[in-house]
Amino acid sequence: MEPAQKLIETQYKSNHLLEAIQSALRKAGKDPGNLQPADLTPVDAFHIRGRQATIELADLASLKPGTQLLDVGCRLGGSARYLASEYQCDVTGVDLISEYVDTAKVLTRQVGLDHLAKFQQVNALSLPFEDEFFDVVWTEHAQMNIADKHGFYGEIARVLKPQGRLLFHDIFQGNGGPIYFPVPWADDETVNFLITPESAKDVLESSKFSILHWAYKSRASLDWFEAMLEKLKSSGPPLLGTHLLIGGAESAEVKLYNQIRNIRENRMVIIQGLAEKR
Ligand SMILES: C[S@@+](CC[C@H](N)C(=O)[O-])C[C@H]1O[C@@H](n2cnc3c(N)ncnc32)[C@H](O)[C@@H]1O
């Protein structure tokens, strides 16, 4: 395993993830043998503003049945399943970590979407797909773990058809100073590769993309985190939640405080975007 992959694996390590999710589902009154995709939303949307952000991002593109869509850094495949079930897209989800890919496959089978959403263990910097294969590439919160931004966006451009679309929802470096650690994607700077929005625009432009939509979502993200904190204080951690993915409830709480501080102090900014391959 490459050193970078080892670091990412250590960052996202989990203990028997699938078993933990199935057990939490049962405790929350869900039958793992009879699940709907939405039953998994509390745990499988591992990005800021959860499913709402996915719905907004999908609204930016004309997704239709049969759209060939690649989700880069899909983790448990929540967005991939959403796009398969709501739009009947033909979705391929890729992630560096095999445990996530294996878990994504099981969850997708359980909700009966495995004919539309498929998963592969793949490094985003070396996508095993033909040039110009996909209509749409989708990515949420993966590039901040990847140092080689030209490699990342360049590979995405390569596998997109001309006029193909990149939809992204991502975190960038704000001008308020370095971020506070730990955050959900990084315990320290070894796996944190935030760049500024201006640098991201430059990389996208030089990777054959024209930017069609660029919306700052920091305020809405802060509101979402603050509501989550309120709920945590009043009711404690939910049975089924993303804390299962980031080292448990205590670790999740510290990361939640840091996310709030990072946005309030403009150390990180959240952007939703759409770019077209030239
Ligand atoms: C914060 S999670 C986001 C998960 C998912 N997009 C979502 O919104 O639920 C980041 C994911 O990016 C993946 N990742 C990081 N570096 C990667 C790489 N070089 N290639 C593929 N996936 C990568 C991680 O394994 C992790 O699952």
The ligand as an SDF file (V2000), in Angstrom:
LIG
                    3D

 27 29  0  0  0  0  0  0  0  0999 V2000
  -15.2460   12.8500    3.8620 C   0  0  0  0  0  0  0  0  0  0  0  0
  -15.3900   11.3660    2.9430 S   0  0  0  0  0  0  0  0  0  0  0  0
  -16.6700   11.8440    1.8260 C   0  0  0  0  0  0  0  0  0  0  0  0
  -17.5430   10.7020    1.4530 C   0  0  0  0  0  0  0  0  0  0  0  0
  -18.6800   10.8860    0.4660 C   0  0  0  0  0  0  0  0  0  0  0  0
  -18.3150   11.6770   -0.6940 N   0  0  0  0  0  0  0  0  0  0  0  0
  -19.9060   11.4610    1.1120 C   0  0  0  0  0  0  0  0  0  0  0  0
  -20.2050   12.6140    0.8280 O   0  0  0  0  0  0  0  0  0  0  0  0
  -20.5520   10.7660    1.8990 O   0  0  0  0  0  0  0  0  0  0  0  0
  -13.9490   11.4140    1.9090 C   0  0  0  0  0  0  0  0  0  0  0  0
  -13.7180   10.1300    1.1350 C   0  0  0  0  0  0  0  0  0  0  0  0
  -12.7030   10.3620    0.1610 O   0  0  0  0  0  0  0  0  0  0  0  0
  -11.9430    9.1650    0.0370 C   0  0  0  0  0  0  0  0  0  0  0  0
  -10.6430    9.4450   -0.5640 N   0  0  0  0  0  0  0  0  0  0  0  0
   -9.6090   10.1540   -0.0490 C   0  0  0  0  0  0  0  0  0  0  0  0
   -8.5600   10.1410   -0.9000 N   0  0  0  0  0  0  0  0  0  0  0  0
   -8.9490    9.4220   -1.9850 C   0  0  0  0  0  0  0  0  0  0  0  0
   -8.3110    9.0450   -3.1980 C   0  0  0  0  0  0  0  0  0  0  0  0
   -7.0430    9.3960   -3.4680 N   0  0  0  0  0  0  0  0  0  0  0  0
   -9.0060    8.2950   -4.0720 N   0  0  0  0  0  0  0  0  0  0  0  0
  -10.2770    7.9000   -3.8290 C   0  0  0  0  0  0  0  0  0  0  0  0
  -10.9360    8.2230   -2.6830 N   0  0  0  0  0  0  0  0  0  0  0  0
  -10.2800    8.9760   -1.7790 C   0  0  0  0  0  0  0  0  0  0  0  0
  -11.8300    8.6880    1.4780 C   0  0  0  0  0  0  0  0  0  0  0  0
  -11.4830    7.3260    1.5450 O   0  0  0  0  0  0  0  0  0  0  0  0
  -13.2260    8.9980    2.0230 C   0  0  0  0  0  0  0  0  0  0  0  0
  -14.0740    7.8850    1.8890 O   0  0  0  0  0  0  0  0  0  0  0  0
  1  2  1  0
  2  3  1  0
  2 10  1  0
  3  4  1  0
  4  5  1  0
  5  6  1  0
  5  7  1  0
  7  8  2  0
  7  9  1  0
 10 11  1  0
 11 12  1  0
 11 26  1  0
 12 13  1  0
 13 14  1  0
 13 24  1  0
 14 15  1  0
 14 23  1  0
 15 16  2  0
 16 17  1  0
 17 18  1  0
 17 23  2  0
 18 19  1  0
 18 20  2  0
 20 21  1  0
 21 22  2  0
 22 23  1  0
 24 25  1  0
 24 26  1  0
 26 27  1  0
M  CHG  2   2   1   9  -1
M  END
$$$$
